[in-house]
Amino acid sequence: MTRKSLLVLLGLCVGVFSCTQKEQADIIVCNGVVYTVDSAFSTATAFAVKDGKIIAVGKTEDIKVRYAAAEIVDAQGMAVYPGFIDAHSHFTGYGRSLFEVNLYDCNDWAEAVERIKAFATEHPNEPWIRGRGWDQNKFPGKEYPTNKELNELFPDKPVMVQRVDGHAAIANAKALTLAGVTTATKLAGGEITVVKGQLTGLLIDNAVDLITAVIPKANKEVYEKWLTAAQQNCFAQGLTMVSDCGLLYHDITMIDTLQREGRLDMRMYVMLSDDTITYKQYMEARTVAMRAGNADVVKRYVGNGPFKTEKLFVKGVKAYADGALGSRGACLLQHYSDKPEWGGFLLSAPAHYDSLAQLLAGTDFQLCTHAIGDSGNRMALNIYTKHLRGKNDKRWRIEHAQVVNPADFHLFGESSIVPSVQPTHATSEMYWAGVRVGAERIKSAYAYKQLLAENDWLPLGTDFPVEDISPVKTFYAAVARMDAKGFPEGGFLKENALSREQALRGITVWAARASFMENEVGSIEVGKSADFVILDTDLMKEEERAILKTKVNATYIGGVKVH
C-alpha cells in the first residue's frame, strides 16, 4: 500500500469513527437567526430535536459536529422563533365562523343582508343561518340595524348574526319565537331592544345567550370540520398554541376526543365558562356527591382539579364582568361621552364574581375575567385583591383590561394580577374609542406599557375571530400602534407602545406563562417542546411598515412540520 493510499484509508477511518461518536437527533435546524426568547433573549444559529423535544441549542458548526439527524432543516439565514402563542382567542368559535356568513367587512347593513341571502341559497339545508362580523360603527350614521329584512326574507327559518365582538346580535322573528323572547322578557346583564312596542331583533350581551341556548349542539363530525379548518389557518400564521376562552363541557369533550384520535394537533389551553360554576352550586353538588358516593357530579364543576393531556390543558375559568365598548355594553364609572345618561352594565351582580373568586381561591384553577370598562375592571380588581391577599403565583387574569382608571393600575402589581391584552383591539377601535370615553379616559385605555410595568410581563393575544388571527399583526400593533394603512402617523397613544423584545415575549414565553406552560413551550430551550416557526422576515430588525409583509415559511409542533 502506498503512503498516499494509507493516508486516505486513515482519513476514512477517522471520518467513520467521528460519525459513530455523534449523538443521534431527529432534526437539526441550522444556518438560521434563532431567537431563543430565553431569559437573556439570546440568539443562536442552530438547535437539535429528538422525540419532539429540543436537546441542544448553539452554533451551526457545533451542533453539526455533535449531532447527526435524518432531517436537516436549513433555515438559509432566515429568522427562527419559538412557536407563536395566542393568549386570548376563541378558537372553537372561529372554526364555527368559517362555515357561517362572513360579515366582517360589510360597509352597511344592506350588504350584510345580501351576504345572508347568498349564504342561504348556497346552504339550503342548514336548519339555522348564523353569521358574525357586522359592526354598526362602519355603517352610515353608525346606527344599529333591525331584523325587518330578515323577517321578510326568512319567515320560517331562524337567523342570528352576531356583531364583530360577539356581544350583540340581530335575530329574526323566527329565532326570537323559538327562544321564547317577547317584549315582556326581562333579564339582567343584557338588553332586548323594543321600539314602539315591537322587537327590533337587537340583542346585547346576556340577551344573545337566549338565542344560542336553543341552537342544537353540533356533533363530533361537525366539530372536526370546524376545528381542523381553524387549526390549518392558525398553523399558516405560525400559531402553535392558543388559549380558548370560555368553553362548555361539550366543547372540551369534542376537543379532547379529536386530539386523542389524532385528528386535531393544535396545542390548547382552555378556560371553562363560568355559566354553571358558582360557590353555592359547587358546595351543593359536593354535598350530594359525598352522600351518594357519586364522583361524576363533582366532575361537572371544579372539584376534580385541572385536566391535562399532551396537547390540552384545562385550568382556567372564564367570567364576564361586562360587555364591549363598541356596543356600549362595557361598564364605565362615568357615562359614555357619546351617550349621556348611559354607563353600560355588569353582566351579573358583584356577588356572583365574589362567589366565584371565593370558590377558585381554594383550588388550582385560574380565574380569568373579561373586563372592558373602567368600572368592570375596578370591580374585578377589587374582588381579586380581596381573595388573593397580596403577591402570589395564581396568575389570575383580567382579560382585555381595556379602559382602566389611573387609580387602579397599582392593583395589578400588588396582587400579581395578570392583564391579558390584545394589541389589535387598539388599532381597530382607535377610530371611535375616544368618542366613546372622551379625551381624558382614553389616556389610560389600551395602556399596554403601563400595564406591563406592574408585573414586568404581559401576555398578548388577538381575541380572534373578533380580530385577525395573525400574531405578526399583533406584534406590529403592539410596537407601531398603527393599522395596516400606517394610520395614525406616529402611532395611537404611542407612549404605551411595547418594544420589539417585549412584543415577541408577549406572543411566545409570556403567553405560555399566562397558561402555566412556560416550562414546556414558549422559547427555544433544552427540554422544551420543539414548537417553532421560520419566517422570511426578521421581526426584530425589519422596518416597521414592512413587518406586515412577513410570510411564514414553516411551522413545527413537537418537531413535526404542520405547515
N, C-alpha and C positions, 0 to 999 in steps of 0.2 A: 504494500500500500504506500502510495506516495505521501509526502508531507502535506501536500495540498488536500488530498482526499481525507487524511486523518483529521485535519482542521475542520473540514466540512462535517465529518461524522461527529466530532466533538460538539460542534455548534448545534447540530440537530439534537444530540442527546441533552444538551443544556436546555434547548427550547422545549423538548418534551418534558423534561424534569420540572421546568418552570411552570408549564401549563398544569401539570398534575398537582402543583402546590397551590394553585389558585382555588379560592373558595367559590362554590357554585351559587349563583344567583339565578333568578328567573328573568329579570330585566335589568339592564343598565341604561340609564338615561345620561347622556353625555353631551359635551360641547354646547351647553346652554348657559344662560344667565339665570341661575336658580336663586330665587328669593325664598329663603327658608322660612321667614317670618318667625324665627326663634326669638328668644328674649333679647338677643343682641342685634336683631334684624340683619343677620349676616347673609352673605351671598356665597354661592358655590358654583361649580360648573358641571357637577355630576352627582348621581346617587345610584345606589343599587337596591333592588327589591327582591324579596324572597317570601313566598307564601303570603303574598298580599301586604307585607309589612316592609318598611324601609329599614335596611340593615346597615347602610353606610352612606355618609354624605361627605363630599370633598371635591378635590380637583379631578378632572377627567383622567389625567395621566396616572394618578394614584389609584383611582377606582379600577381602571382597566388592568393595572399591574396586579391588583389584589384579587379581582373577581373575574369570573367567566360567566357568560349568560347566553342562553339560546336566542334571546331577543335583545337587540341593541337599538335604542331609540336615539337617533342623532338629532338633537334639537337645532343644529346648524346656526348657533348663535342667537336663537330666539329666547324670549323670556319664558321662564317656567315658574309657576306659582302653586301654592297649595290649592286644592280644590276649593272653589268658591262656595260659601255657605250663606243661605238667606235666613236671617234670624227671625223674620216675621213674614209669613206668607200664608196663602190659603190654597195649598197645592191641590187638594181634592176638589175644591170649588172651581179652581182654574181648569182642571181636567174636564169637569162637567161643562164649563162655559165654552169649551172648544166645540161642543156639539149643540150649542144653543144659538140664538140670534145674537150676532155681534153688533152692538150699538155704540161702541166706544168712540167713534169719530164722527158721529152724526152732528150736523150743524143746526138742525131744527127737528121738531117733533114729526113733521111730515115725512122727512127722510127715514126716521125710525119706524114709522108705520109702514112705509113701503118695504123696508127690510123684513119686517114681521110678516107681511103678506107673502113675500117671496119665500121665506122660510117655510111657511105653512103649505105653500104649493109644492115645495120640494120634499116635505116630510108629512104627507097626508095622514099617516097612521100614528103619528105622535099623539098620545092622549092629552098632553099639556103642551102649550107653547111657552117656553121660558127664554129669557134673554137678559142681558146685562150690559151696562156701559153708558147709558144716556146721562147727560149732565146738563141740567137746565141753565147752568152758568154760561154755556156755549150757545144757547138759543137766543134769538132776538127777543129783547125785553126781559130775558132771564126769569121768565115765569114758569111755574110748574105746569106740565101738561095734564090733561084729564083722559079718562077712558072712553070718551064719546065715540071716537072712530073704532076703537077695539070692540065696543059693544055692537056696533053696526056690522062690522066685518065678521065677528066670531060670536054669534048669539048662543051657539051650542058647544063651544069649545073653550075651556078655561085658559086664560092668558095672564101671565105675570112677568113683567120685565123690570129688573132692578136698576136703580141708579148706579153710577160707577163705583161708589163706595159700599154698596150693599145696604145702606142704612135708610133707603127709601125705595118705593116701588110703585108702579102703576099696575093695578089688577082690573080685569074687565068684570062685568056684572056676573058672568057665569062663575068665575073663580070666587068672587065675593059670596055668592049664594052657596057654593059648595062648602065654604068655610064658615057659613052662618053669620057673616058680618052684615049688620044692618046699621041704620042711622042711630039706633039706640045702643049699639055695642060700646061698652066702656072698657078701658084698660089703663094700667099705669105704665109709664115709661115709653109711651108711644102716642101716635096721633092718627085718627081716622078722619080724613078731611070730608066735611059736609058743607055744601054750598046751596043755599036756598032749599034746604030740606032734602037734597039729593047727594048720594055718594059720588064723589069725583073719581074714585079709584086710587087716589093718592094715599099711600100708607107710609108712615115714618116710624123707624126703629122697631119697637116691640110689636107694632101692628103688622109688620111684614111677616112675623112668625105665625100669625093666624092663618096665613095662606100656605106657607111652607109646611105647616103641620098636617095638611090634608093631601099633600102631594105623595103619591105612592113611593115607597122605598125602592131603590134600584137593586137589582140582583148582582151576583158576582161577575157575570159576563159584561154587564154594563160598566161596573167599576173597573174591570180590566181595560175596557176600551178607553175610559176617561183617563186612568192613571198612567197607562203606558204612553198615551199621546202626550200627556203632560210631562212625563219624565224625558221623553226624547227632545222636546223643546228646551227643557232645562239643561240637559246634557250639552246641547248645541250652544248654550250660553256659558258653559263652564261650571255650572252648578253641580255639586256632588252631594250636597246635603241641604235639606230645607226643614224649617220648623213650620208645622201645620197647626194653625192657631184656632182651637175651638171646635173639636170634632166630637161626635156622638159615638156611643159604643159600637153601633152598627158599622160606622165608617172604619173604625180601628180594626174591627174583626175582619173586614174585607181586605184592608191593607196587609194585615198580618198573614192572612191566608194566601194572598197573591205573592208576598215575599217568600214565604215558606215553600211555595210551589215553584219558585224560580221565575215567576212571571213579572216581578217588579224588583228593580235593582236600586232605586233611589234610597239613599240613606235618609231617615226621617226622625225628627224629634216632634212629638205630638203633645199638644195640650188638650185635655178634656174640656168640653164645655161645662160651665157651672150650672146648666139648666136644672139639674136634679140634685146637685150637691149642696146641701145646707147642713149646718151643725145639728139642727133638730132632727132632720131626716136621717142623718148618719147615726145618731145616737139611738133613734128608734129602731133602725134596721139592725144595728149591732145587738141591741137587746133581744129582738126577735130571733136573730141568728143564734145567739148564745143559748136561748131557751130551747130552740128547735134543733140545735146542732147542725144548722144549715149554713155552710160557708158561702154558698152561692149568693145569698142575699147581700153579704158584706162585699163580695167582689164587685157588685154593681156600683159601689161607692168607692171609697179610697182606703178602706181598712186593709186591703191586701198589699199596699205599697206599690212603688213604681214597677213597671213591666219593661223588660229589656230583652231584645234578641240581638243578633249580629247587626241588623240594619234598622231596627225600630226601638225607640226609647220613649215610653210614656211616663212622664214625670211631672208635667205641668197641668195646671188647672186655669182655664181662661175665664175671666169675668169681664163684664162690660159695664163701665161706670156711666158712660153717656154715649151720644151718637157722634155724628160727624159735623165738621164745620160747614161743609158745602151744603148740607141740608138743614143747617141751623139747629141740629139736634145736640151739638156739643154744649155742655153745661158751663155757663160763664158766671163769674162773680158779679159782673155788671151786665146790663143789657147789650144786645148786639148794636153796633154802631149804625148798621143799615136796617135795623128793625127795632125801633124803640118799644119799650114795654115787653120785650121778649128776651129771655135769657137762656133758652134751652131747658133741658131737664135731665135728671138722673134716670137711668133705666130701671132701677129698683130703689127701695128705701135704703138709707145708710145702714140700717140694722142688718140687711142681707149681707152686705160686704163685710161687716164686722163679724157676723156669724161664720162666714166662710173663712175669714182670716183666723178666727179662733180655732176652727177645726184644723186648718192646714198647718198652723204653728206647731202642732204636736205630731206632725208627720214629716216624711221626707219629700213631700210634694212641694213644688214651686208654684206660688201664686202669681199669676200674670194678669194684670188688669188693664183693659183698654180705657184710656183716659185722654180726651182731646182738649176739652176746655179747661180753663184755669180753676174753675170750681170743681170739676170732676177730678182733676189732678190733686187739688188740695185735700179733698175728701179721702182719696185713695192713699195719699202720702201720710195723712194723719192716722188712718186706721193701721197702715203698715207699721208706722212708728210705735204705735201702742202695743202691738203684738211682737215686734222684732226686738225691741228694747236695746237699741244700740248696735254697734258693729257686729257683723255676723257673716256667715257664708251660705245663707239660704238662697241668695240670689233671686229674691222676689223682684218681679219686673213691673214697670209701668210701660205698657205698650203705646207707643206714639209720643207721649209726653209733649204734646204739640204746642199748647199755649200754657205756660207756667207763670204764675205770679212771681215777681222778683223776690218776694219774701219767703218763697217756698223752696228755692233751689237747694238750700243747705240740707234739707231733709233727705235728699238722695244720698249724700255723703255720710250723714250722721247715722243712718240706719242701713248703710250698704245696699240701698235700693237701686236697681239697675234700670236706667232709661233705655228702652229698646226703640230705636228711631228709624225712619225711612226717608233718606235724603231727597228722593224724587218727589215726595209729597211737597216739599218746599218749592221745588221748581215747577210743579204743575199747578199749585194753588196760589202762587205768588201774585197772579193776575187779579185775584179778588179777595185774598185773605185779609189784606189791610183794610178793605172796605168793610169786612165783617167785624173786625175787632178794633179798628181805629189806629191812629198813629202811635199812641203810647203803648198799647198792649202788644202790637206787632214786634216791638223791640225785644220782647222776651219770648217770642214764638220761634219754633224751628231752631232753637238755640243750642246747636249740637256741641260747639266748642265749650260753652258754659256748662252744659250737662256732662261732658267728658271730664271736666276739671274736678267734678265731685268725687269720682271713684277711680279716675285715671284709666278707664277703659269703657268702650261704648260699642255694643253690637249694632250692626246695620242690616236692614232688610229692605224689602220693596212693598210689602202688603199686596203682592200680585194675587188676583188679577186686577186689583184697583189701579196699580201702576204696572209698567213694563217689567218683565221678569229679568231683564238684563242686569247682572251685577256690575258690568262695566259702566252702565248708565248711573248706577248707584254711586260708584267711585267718582265719576265725573261730577255728579250733582253735589256730592259732599265736598269736593275740592274746589270746583269752579263756581258753584252756586248759580249756574246759568242753565238755560234749556238748550235744546239742540240748535236753535237759531242764534245762539250767542246772546240771548236777552236775559237780564238787563246787562248792559255794558258795565263791567266792574264787579258784577255779581250781586245777588239778592241777599241783603243783610250779611255782607261778606265777612264782617267781623266774627261770624260764627262758622266760617269755613274750617274744614279739617285739613291737616297736612296730608300729603300723599301716603306717608307711612301709616298715619292714623287711619286713613280710609281703607288701606289694604288690610290692616289688622282687623278693622271693623267687619270686613266681609270674609275673614278667614278665622284666625285664632280667637278673636273676641266674640265672634258669633258662635264658635264652638263652646267657649267658656259659658256663654249665656244659657247653653243647653247641657252643661256639666259634661262636655265631651272633649275638653281641651287636652286631655291626656291620650286621646285616641285619634283625633283629627285636628285640622286647622293649621298645621305647619308641616314642613318637610324636615322631620327629625327622626332619628333612630328609634324604632319601636312603634311608631305611629303607622296608621293605615296609609298605603300608597295611593292617596287621593290627590291628583294633581292635574293641572291644565297647562297647555302650551299655547301661547298667544303670538300673533305676528307683530305685536306692538309692546314696547316696554312702557308699562303704565307709570313707572317711576321717573321716566326721562322724556317721554314724548310731549310735544307742545300740547297745551290743554285742548284746543279745539280738535286736534287730530285724534284724541283719545276715543271719540265716538265712532271712529272708523275701524276700531280694533276687530279682528277676526279671531275666533277660537279655532286653532288648528287641530287640537286633540284634547280629549277629556278622559281621564282614567279614574276608576274607583277600585280600590284594593288591588291595584296593579293590572286591572283588566280594562282594555280600551272600550269605552261605551259611546264615544263619538270621535 
